[in-house]
Amino acid sequence: MAIDRKARIRDVKSWGDYYALAIDAPAVGREARPGQFVMVKVADNSFPLLRRPLSIHDAGEWGIELFFKVAGLGTGILAGKKPGDALDILGPLGKGYALGEGVRGRRACLVGGGRGIAPLYFLGRELQARQAVVTVLYGGRSESDIPLRKKFEAAGLGLRCSTDDGSCGFAGLATDLLRGEIDRAAPDALYVCGPDAMMKAVAELSRARGIPGQFSLEALMGCGIGACWGCVHRIRNESGDGWVKICEDGPVFPGEKIVWTE
Amino acid sequence: MTDLTIDLGFLKLRNPVLTASGTFGYGLEFEPYLDLGKLGGFVVKGLYFHPREGNPPPRLVETPSGLINAIGLQGIGVEAFAGKILPKLRALDTAVLVNICGGDDDEYIAVTEFLDRQEGIAAYELNISCPNVKKEGLCPALFPESTFNLVRRVKAVSLRPIIVKLSPNVTNITEIARAAEEAGADALALVNTFLAMAVDIETRRPRLGNTFGGLSGPAIRPLAVRMVYQVASRVGIPVIGMGGIMTGADALEFLIAGAAAVEVGTANFADPDAAVRIVREIEAWCETHGVARVRDLVGTVKT
């Protein structure tokens, strides 16, 4: 982990409220693992005061790519960045998806919703490189919520889409799509990131069908490095359960450890 | 070369910059980002006797140039601190201060007595002012009597100097400050966070799980500077100032207003290396302004 104060934006893409920033940040890119995140400074003038946690969408020797949806002040400012602009990045942070050595030939099913698709591209490529059989289920409200469809298709990541309104792919929830996928292809493991309601439903399915799942949790973070204890989620442990820091012990947790609340 | 050292009477500091309790974890979290030996010292996260659960999320909400937190002092308790953290802190070349908490007076005493048996602690910061652990932000620092009684009891057992951390959520902070001084406090630290609230207008619910939280960050700095000035001019013990310090200039403002040292808090979240940057900025300012000893600036505000 490092602070790269001279990261430079190489490319900006946008689709409505969704943005992808490619950033030259070799030190961060080289260390990054799928499911990890970075804390991005959005303003120099203390408004907003805090960095924004964004998951790493892709990474390489050159740097990282971030993918996000404009949701407020911070992401709004980031959306206004142009190629050539400098960015102050802290990371990579947190514990990502556990990949293990034994994924070769195994069926990996990645389930993402909305902006939660972000880490699954990096993860999908990594699993692919380790010769797992990858399927990606990508859900959104309508076609405009799945802007990365072509990118996943081009990468040969076995993409299947779902939209609530049927404007693209399967008409229904990503969870319904997953149910069919389990019947059809019997995946060995699930890797999930998306809205809480979606992840909760996938977690129930994961338990009911006995397929292990890893879930990436999201929270407003104060520091991203485990110092403020602001980003906690209820996690099971040896002595019951307790508030655990998402930034340090996560953001990815095994499904059986996560206590889902309303 | 500017002389940055500060003498609090009971403790000599390499420079006037400490980091504030609750914003710096147990210190070790920051090792990848800064040299802890370059700090004047740091104050570790508040410790209760036993591990503490903390408040339900959401625990943070950002406001203009500010942050409201309602962590609720989640923490590992004194045994885990002494066993797992303190041995590593002892190896550092910097002053380690420990923030002491208690659900009641007896717990403050128990934490103090436990820590008295541990080596490697320079002083205690007595946290009588956390707004997030009882209803309506209630804490001993809200009243002169409860401040006096608690400080006197802890002073009577403590083998180490006591810095009493005051709450800004009072009508007359000098009254509380003098109660702490009369009870034997070796120094005062102010201010803790301002009791605050934010509401989500769509759900019409409080934006914090605990309803109320404590506001910190640049938004509170002028309020904190005013209180430090008021207290420093009316007590005879050192005052450690804090509240929204983001830069060397902000720190200098507190020193000139009367603080003998400062604590950097919320800035550590935005920049994990903020505290050492602030030390550098203070030094650079002193050099360009011909200030030979930073301690000569303390309390030099002209009014």
Interface residues (C-beta under 8 A of the other chain):
Chain A: M1 A2 I3 K41 S46 F47 P48 L49 L50 R51 L90 A219 L220 M221 G222 C223 I225 G226 A227 C228 W229 G230 C231 V232 H233 G242 W243
Chain B: G22 T23 F24 G25 E29 F30 P32 Y33 K45 E53 G54 P56 P57 P58 R59 L60 V61 E62 P64 S65 G66 L67 N69 I71 Q74 G75 G217 P218 M246 T266 N268 F269 A270 D271 P272 D273
